[in-house]
Amino acid sequence: SCREQPIFSTRAHVFQIDPATKRNWIPASKHALTVSYFYDATRNVYRIISVGGTKAIINSTITPNMTFTKTSQKFGQWADSRANTVYGLGFASEQHLSQFAEKFQEVKEAARLAREKSQD
């Protein structure tokens, strides 16, 4: 939608945790997808969105208590309790992973400030 602006985009292989085992990763698509941070100015929320074909594979609202964890040199993950899943991203390089992780921290901080403002 026009009220949501992408603030950062990258490409990654997207995975979701297997709901049955909570251990194994299930690939969300055969190929790397564009994964973007969006800012919704109307609702003052930040989201990570990735679309594969016609469906949103990731639609994750960033909250201040979320953590992005680098689990290897090219792989990172975060848990989304609202979506009741864990997302995993496999990157082409360590640098791409670092950029994504840095942006996650920035957005998380912005989400925290936005929440504090709304509570004032």
C-alpha positions as CSV (number, residue, x, y, z in Angstrom):
1,S,0.0,0.0,0.0
2,C,1.1,3.6,-0.6
3,R,1.3,4.4,3.1
4,E,3.9,1.8,3.7
5,Q,7.4,2.6,2.6
6,P,10.2,0.1,2.1
7,I,13.2,1.3,4.2
8,F,15.6,-1.5,3.4
9,S,15.6,-4.5,1.1
10,T,17.9,-7.5,0.6
11,R,17.7,-11.0,-0.8
12,A,17.7,-14.2,1.2
13,H,16.5,-17.7,1.3
14,V,13.6,-17.8,3.6
15,F,12.8,-20.6,6.0
16,Q,10.2,-21.3,8.7
17,I,10.6,-23.6,11.6
18,D,8.8,-26.9,11.3
19,P,5.8,-26.6,13.6
20,A,5.9,-30.3,14.4
21,T,9.5,-30.6,15.5
22,K,10.3,-27.0,16.3
23,R,13.8,-27.9,15.2
24,N,13.9,-28.5,11.4
25,W,13.8,-25.7,8.9
26,I,11.3,-25.8,6.1
27,P,12.3,-23.7,3.0
28,A,9.6,-21.2,2.1
29,S,10.6,-21.1,-1.6
30,K,13.1,-22.7,-4.0
31,H,14.9,-19.4,-4.7
32,A,16.2,-16.4,-2.8
33,L,13.4,-13.8,-2.2
34,T,13.4,-10.1,-1.6
35,V,13.1,-9.4,2.1
36,S,12.2,-5.8,3.0
37,Y,11.7,-3.7,6.1
38,F,8.6,-1.5,5.8
39,Y,7.5,1.4,7.8
40,D,3.8,2.1,8.1
41,A,3.5,5.8,9.0
42,T,-0.2,5.7,9.7
43,R,0.1,3.1,12.4
44,N,3.7,3.8,13.3
45,V,4.8,0.2,12.9
46,Y,7.7,-1.5,11.3
47,R,7.4,-4.9,9.5
48,I,9.5,-7.4,7.7
49,I,7.7,-8.5,4.5
50,S,8.7,-11.1,1.9
51,V,6.4,-12.1,-0.9
52,G,6.8,-15.3,-2.9
53,G,4.6,-15.5,-5.9
54,T,1.3,-14.1,-4.8
55,K,1.5,-14.8,-1.1
56,A,3.3,-13.1,1.8
57,I,5.8,-15.6,3.1
58,I,6.9,-13.2,5.9
59,N,4.7,-10.6,7.4
60,S,6.3,-9.9,10.7
61,T,5.6,-6.8,12.9
62,I,8.8,-5.9,14.8
63,T,8.3,-5.4,18.5
64,P,10.9,-4.1,21.0
65,N,11.2,-7.6,22.6
66,M,12.2,-9.4,19.5
67,T,15.7,-10.6,18.9
68,F,17.5,-11.4,15.7
69,T,20.1,-14.0,16.3
70,K,23.0,-14.9,13.9
71,T,23.3,-18.6,14.1
72,S,26.1,-19.0,11.6
73,Q,28.1,-16.8,9.3
74,K,25.3,-16.5,6.7
75,F,22.2,-17.5,8.6
76,G,20.0,-15.6,11.1
77,Q,16.7,-16.1,12.8
78,W,14.0,-14.4,14.8
79,A,10.8,-15.6,16.6
80,D,7.5,-14.0,15.9
81,S,5.0,-14.9,18.6
82,R,2.1,-13.3,16.8
83,A,2.7,-15.3,13.7
84,N,3.6,-18.2,16.1
85,T,6.7,-19.1,14.1
86,V,10.4,-18.7,13.8
87,Y,11.7,-17.2,10.6
88,G,15.2,-18.1,9.3
89,L,17.1,-16.2,6.6
90,G,20.1,-17.6,4.6
91,F,22.2,-14.9,3.0
92,A,24.7,-15.0,0.1
93,S,27.4,-13.4,2.3
94,E,28.4,-12.6,5.9
95,Q,28.1,-8.9,4.9
96,H,24.5,-9.2,3.8
97,L,23.7,-10.9,7.1
98,S,25.4,-8.2,9.1
99,Q,23.5,-5.5,7.3
100,F,20.2,-7.2,7.9
101,A,21.0,-7.7,11.6
102,E,22.1,-4.0,12.0
103,K,18.8,-2.9,10.4
104,F,16.9,-5.2,12.7
105,Q,18.5,-3.4,15.8
106,E,17.7,0.0,14.3
107,V,14.1,-0.9,13.6
108,K,13.6,-2.5,17.0
109,E,14.9,0.6,18.7
110,A,12.5,2.8,16.5
111,A,9.6,0.5,17.5
112,R,10.5,0.9,21.2
113,L,10.6,4.7,20.9
114,A,7.3,4.6,19.0
115,R,5.7,2.6,21.7
116,E,6.9,4.9,24.4
117,K,5.5,7.9,22.5
118,S,2.2,6.3,22.1
119,Q,2.0,5.6,25.9
120,D,2.8,9.2,26.8
